[in-house]
């Protein structure tokens, strides 16, 4: 294993741990700063693992990255809406 794989694997694992801060209870969906940081770390690890494919303009990888970025943006919007409506 090279250092690049260890770095991005560690980012992904840390992102999963931070993303675990999201919770759903009887009041709805709740997140925090750690959940958003976790999503960003997982997105960064995906970009890092697929950097060569993204440079080669692989359509499938770009579509997946677009979907992941869209889901992250949606979660950030939900988090902002929760704060504003609370």
C-alpha positions as CSV (number, residue, x, y, z in Angstrom):
1,X,0.0,0.0,0.0
2,X,1.4,3.4,-0.9
3,X,1.0,6.6,1.1
4,X,-1.7,7.9,-1.2
5,X,-4.0,4.9,-0.5
6,X,-3.4,5.2,3.2
7,X,-4.1,8.9,3.2
8,X,-7.4,8.7,1.3
9,X,-8.4,5.5,3.1
10,X,-7.9,7.3,6.4
11,X,-9.9,10.3,5.1
12,X,-12.7,8.0,4.2
13,X,-12.7,6.3,7.6
14,X,-12.6,9.6,9.4
15,X,-15.5,10.8,7.2
16,X,-17.6,7.8,8.1
17,X,-17.0,8.4,11.8
18,X,-18.0,12.1,11.4
19,X,-21.0,11.3,9.2
20,X,-22.3,9.0,12.0
21,X,-23.2,12.2,13.9
22,X,-26.3,12.4,11.7
23,X,-29.4,11.2,13.5
24,X,-33.0,10.7,12.8
25,X,-35.4,10.8,15.7
26,X,-39.1,11.7,16.3
27,X,-38.4,15.4,15.6
28,X,-36.8,14.7,12.2
29,X,-33.4,14.7,10.7
30,X,-30.6,16.4,12.6
31,X,-27.0,17.0,11.7
32,X,-24.2,19.2,12.8
33,X,-20.9,20.5,11.7
34,X,-19.2,17.2,12.2
35,X,-21.7,15.5,9.8
36,X,-21.0,18.0,7.1
37,X,-17.2,17.7,7.6
38,X,-17.6,13.9,7.4
39,X,-19.4,14.2,4.1
40,X,-16.7,16.6,2.7
41,X,-14.0,14.2,3.8
42,X,-15.7,11.3,2.1
43,X,-16.1,13.4,-1.0
44,X,-12.4,14.3,-0.9
45,X,-11.4,10.7,-0.5
46,X,-13.5,9.7,-3.6
47,X,-11.8,12.5,-5.6
48,X,-8.4,11.3,-4.3
49,X,-9.0,7.7,-5.2
50,X,-10.3,8.5,-8.7
51,X,-8.0,11.4,-9.5
52,X,-6.6,9.7,-12.6
53,X,-10.1,9.0,-14.0
54,X,-11.2,12.5,-13.4
55,X,-8.2,13.9,-15.2
56,X,-9.0,11.6,-18.1
57,X,-12.6,13.0,-18.1
58,X,-14.2,9.6,-17.4
59,X,-17.9,10.2,-17.7
60,X,-19.0,7.6,-15.1
61,X,-16.7,9.0,-12.5
62,X,-17.8,12.5,-13.2
63,X,-21.5,11.6,-12.9
64,X,-20.9,9.9,-9.5
65,X,-19.0,12.9,-8.3
66,X,-21.8,15.1,-9.4
67,X,-24.4,13.0,-7.5
68,X,-22.2,12.9,-4.4
69,X,-21.7,16.7,-4.5
70,X,-25.5,17.2,-5.0
71,X,-26.3,15.1,-2.0
72,X,-23.7,17.0,0.1
73,X,-25.3,20.3,-1.0
74,X,-28.7,19.0,-0.2
75,X,-27.6,18.0,3.3
76,X,-26.0,21.4,3.9
77,X,-29.3,23.0,2.8
78,X,-31.3,20.8,5.2
79,X,-28.9,21.7,8.0
80,X,-29.3,25.5,7.3
81,X,-33.1,25.1,7.1
82,X,-33.1,23.3,10.4
83,X,-31.2,26.1,12.1
84,X,-33.4,28.8,10.5
85,X,-36.7,27.0,11.4
86,X,-35.7,26.1,14.9
